[in-house]
Amino acid sequence: MILSFFNHMLELLSQASRHIVLAFNSNRSSQAILLPVKVRPTPPPMFVLAVLISVGVLVSAQAQKPNASLKSANKVNKKSGQSSVKATTDLTATQAANSETVPSQSSPSFSGSAVLQKRNQDQQDSVHSVVKQLLGHLTGPVGKKRDWEAVRKLFLPEANMVVNGAKGVKVLPASTLWLNGDSLYGKVAFQEAESSFACQISGTIATVQQGYFCAVNNKPSHYGTNVYTLIKRPEGNWQINHLAWYQLPIK
């Protein structure tokens, strides 16, 4: 807009100037002839001053528009920032209110988990004692008289045994131990020792995996795992219902 206004002013000034026309006579020496040109009236000086002042006002107004837009944008951003800060403050206050400590519903003087762990440990100790007693009764030097009556009390009357050895799988009644024990163990020095123990109890049933190794006549013989199933009697004692084991030679 301002550029077109300046172009219009230049056009007025150019029309106000004189044009010099040179006419040449071919037979005579060239002679400059001034031809009068109709000239529009030159604007008065006050008019030109008023125009220049108007142009300055327009230029100043155009220059101030971006500043006004920038100020408006700054106001919007400032309001937005204040809103964000307020929203963040409100959210923090809400989270703090929600995170207040809720009173515990359990009594601090009683821990059910600790009681159950203690009871379970006592049961495992009882089961472990039974299977360790069995190994102790079977172990002894050549000719030692075993306490087979004590061995019998460790088993339920209907208990059985399964051995998976070099000669295959055999299923035997547990009574084989105390009825034929002297012929099986009395002629050699036999030692069976526990190498590992794992127990899982569910109600009145316990399952045990017991790693072992054996020495015969004071020489390493074989090793394997005994797997027991034990039943808790109404009297509170545990008895072996099933015993299975495998054995591998020690080379």
Buried (B, 14 or more C-beta within 10 A) or exposed (E): EEEEEEEEBEEEEEEEEEEEEEEEEEEEEEEEEEEEEEEEEEBEEEEBEEEEEEBEEEEEEEEEEEEEEEEEEEEEEEEEEEEEEEEEEEEEEEEEEEEEEEEEEEEEEEEEEEEEEEEEEEBBEBBBEBBBBBBBBBBBEEEEEBBBEEBBEBBBEEBBBBBEBEEEEEEEEBBEBBEEBBEBBBEBBBBBBBEEBEBEBEEEEBBBEBBBBBBEEEEEBBBBBBBBBBBBEEEEEBBBBBBBBBBEEEE
